[in-house]
Amino acid sequence: MQINIINVTAAIDYIENNLADKLDLEIVAQAVHYSKYHLHHIFTETVGLTIHDYVQRRKLTEAAKLLVFSDKPIIEIALIAGYESQQAFTTTFKLMYKKSPNQYREAEEFYPLQLRYVLNHQPTKISSEIDWQKDITFAVENDISPWMDLVRLVVDGFPYLNENEYLEQLKLFIQKKQALIMKDGSIIIGAMVFNSETGSIDFLGIHPQYRKKDIAKAFLQKVWDVLLKDIPISITTFREGDKADPGYREIFKKLGFSEAELLIEFGYPTQKLTLQKEDLEVNDCE
């Protein structure tokens, strides 16, 4: 486990230091002196994305930043991002951001598709047989900084997230006792913001290294056991087939969530999913 984290971190470091260059699995594997087949396995297992997807999403995020904060021509930004033509760049950018590069530049509002992953090198909560629910507590003001660290790790699941606006809302959620966390040492590995009146989850983020540990299920059980009656829980996520979804929709469906109405949130197409308590009890989050 520790060796895997060190090797994946080395791969991430190389990618981040060479985002302007051509990057693929073979190039990264050679750079960190590792078998590409084994690197592919441990990277995907640890990060939840393939190296190809991580690189693409990071390059597009940096391209989005250039669109907003520079005057570089779009064709130049396309080449920096590794695309051979403006048309190819525009097609992929629109699939992921739901706006063309021109539209995104005109909106003058940067938000990341993917930020750099920072892994926990000393995880202690590693067994799937841990009673996760007992470790879930209400967040307090001192938890805001590590909470935001987690937000940056899971920002790929929250299109249009504005950090400053989110931070102000988070402070209110903590004051209202609507924010739950789970820690591994000083690191927050799971966080949820909920509305106890409506049963809606406004935020559910699980650290990538811990997504196969039943933590998401434990948060849902905690809400029902301690904070809610048996009313359904709802959450919004990517629509089916959205190329920007790194796998969140599948996670929620495996937890037992069912499809509800289609929505538009902050100009982004999403879908509401609902969960009955009895459906969670017979489903795994694996």
N, C-alpha and C positions, 0 to 999 in steps of 0.2 A: 504493500500500500504506500509506504513512505517513498520507496524508490519510484513508483509510478508518478506520484505527485511531483517529485523533483524533476523527472524527465518531461512531464507535461508542462511544468513551469518553464523549463529550458526552451521548449518548443514555442510557448507563448512569448517569451522574451525575444526569441529570434524573430518571430512574426512581427511583433510590435516595433522592433528596431529596423525592420526592412519592409515596412508597408508599401513603400513606393516602388519596390522591386517586384519582379515576377516571383510568385510563391505558389508552390503546390506541395503535396505530400512528400514527393521524392526529394525536392530541394530542402525542405525543412528537416526531413529525416537525415539527410547527408550532413546538414549543418550541425545537428546535435549528436551525430555519430550513433544513430539508432536504426534498427530494422524498420523499414517503412510499414511493414505489415503489423508489427507489434505496436509501433507508435500510433498507427491508425486506431487500433483496438483500445489502447489505454487512453488516448486523447478523447475519443468518442465516449468511452465509458465514464471518464472523469468530468468532462465539460458538457456533454450532452449534445455536442455538435461535431461534425467531421471537421477536419482541418480545412477542407475546401469551403464549407459553409461559414466557418469562423472567419476565414480570410476574406471571403466575399462580403460578409456583413460588416467587418471592420473597415474594409476599403470603401464601401458605400457610405459608411458613417463619416469617414474623413472627407469623402467627396462632398457630402451634404454640408459639412462645415465650410469647405472652400466655396460652395455656392452662395452661402450666406455672408461669410466674412472676408471674401476676396473678390476681386474684379476679374479673375482669370476667365478666359473664354471657356464655354462648356466643353468644347472639343479638347482643350488642354487638360481640363479636369478629368475627362473621360480617359485620356491617355495615362494620366497619373494613376488612375484607378485600375489600370490594366486592361482597358477595352480598346479594340482596334479601330472602332468607329464611334462617332457620336450616337448613331442610331442604336447600336448594340448597348451602349451605356444607358441611353434613354429607356429602352425596353426593360432592362433589368431594374433600373432605378424606380420606374413607375410600378413595376410588380411589387416591389418591397415598400415603397413610400406612399403609393397611391396618388402620386403627383409626378408630373414630368419634371425634369431638372429646371426648366424655365419657370414652371408654376411654383416650385419649391423656392427658387431664388426670389421670385416676386413676393412671396409671403413673408420673407425676411424673418423666419422663425426656425432656428436650428433645434432639432431634437435627435438624439442618437438612435440608430437601429441596433447597435451593439457597442458596448464599451469593453475595455480590456478586462479579462477575467483575472482575478486575484484569488488564488487558492489557499485554503487553510492547510499549512504544513504540519500541524500537530493536532489532527482530529482525534477526539476521544470517544465521541458518540458514533460508533461504527457498526454496532450490532443491530440487525433488524428486529431483534427480540427485546429491545429496551422498551420500557413503558414510557413512550414518548409523551403521552398526555400529561403525566405528572410534572413534566418539566416546562409546561406552557404557563406563562405568567403574564400579568398585565405589564405593559411597557410604562416606564417612567421617563422623566425628562432627560436623565443621564443616558438613556438608551438611544437618543436621537441620532448621534453620530454613527454608531455601529449599524443602526437601522438604515441610514442613508448609504452606508457601504453595501448593504445587501441590495438596496434598490438599484444601485449602479450595476450590480451583478445580474439582476433579473430584468433590467430595463428592456430587454428584447421582447418581453411579454406585455409591455405597456406602451403602445404607440402614442405619440404626442405628449409624453410625460415631460412636464416642465418642472425642473428641480426646485426652483424657488417657490412656485405655487404649491407644489406638493409638500414642501417643508412646512409651510404655514398651516396647511390642512392637517398635517401629521400632529402638530402641537395641539390642535383642537381635539383630535381623536384621542390623544393621550389624556388630556384633561377630562374628557367625557367617559373614560374607561371603555373605549371602543377599540383599543389596540392591544393585541396579544403577541408575545414573542417566545421563541425558544432559543437558548444559547448553547454553544459548545465553548466553554471557557469564556473569553471576552467577545467572541464572535457571535453575532446573531445569525442563526442558520435557518430560521423560519419566522415569518411575521404575517399577521393578518389584521386588517381593519374591517370591522363589521358594523352593521346597523341592527341592533337588537329588536327594533320595532318592526322593520320590514323583512329581516332575515337576509338582507343583501350583503354580499362581500364586496367591499370597495377595493381591497388589495389583498392578494395572497401570494407571497413570494417565498420560495424554498431555495436555499443555496444549492447550486448545481451538484456539488459533491454529495448531497444528502437526499436527492430526489427519489431514490429507491429505498428509502428507510421508513415508509409509512407515516412520514411527518405530516403530509397534507391531510391524510385521513385522521390523524390525531387532532389536528386543529378543528376539523369539522365535528368530531366527536365531543371535543371540549366545549364548543359553542352550544351544542345541543344539551349536553349534560349539565352545564353550569349557567348558561346565559339565556337560552331560549327555551320555549316550549317545543312542541313537535311541529312547528310551522316549517314549510319548505325553505331551503337555502337557495339563493340565486347568485349567479356570477355572470359577468360578460367576458367574452373571449373572442378570438379570431373566428371568422366565418370559415366554413368548410372549403378547403382548396386554396386558402390564402397562403401564398408563397412566403410571406413574412413570418408565418407561425413556425417557431422552432420546435413545436411539439406540445404546447400547452393545451390545445383543444383535446388531443388524444389523452393526456393525463386526466383531464376533467371527465371525459367520457368513461375512462376506466374506473374512475371513482364512483360512477353511477349517475352522473348528471345526464339529464335529457334535454334535447333541443327545445327552445322556446322561440320567442319572436326575434326577427332580425332588427337590428338597430343601426343608427348612425351616431357615433359619439365623437365629438370634436372633429367632425368631418370624416371620420374613419368608419368603414363598414365593420360592424361587430355582430355578435349574436348572444342573446341571453340564454343561459343554461340554468336548469333548476334541478334540485336534488331533494328527494324525500328521505326521511331518516331510515326507513326500512330498506331503501335501495343501497345506502352506504353500508349497512350492516352485512350485506351479502356480497360486497365487492371489495377487491383489493386495489391498492394504488400502484401495484407493480405493473 
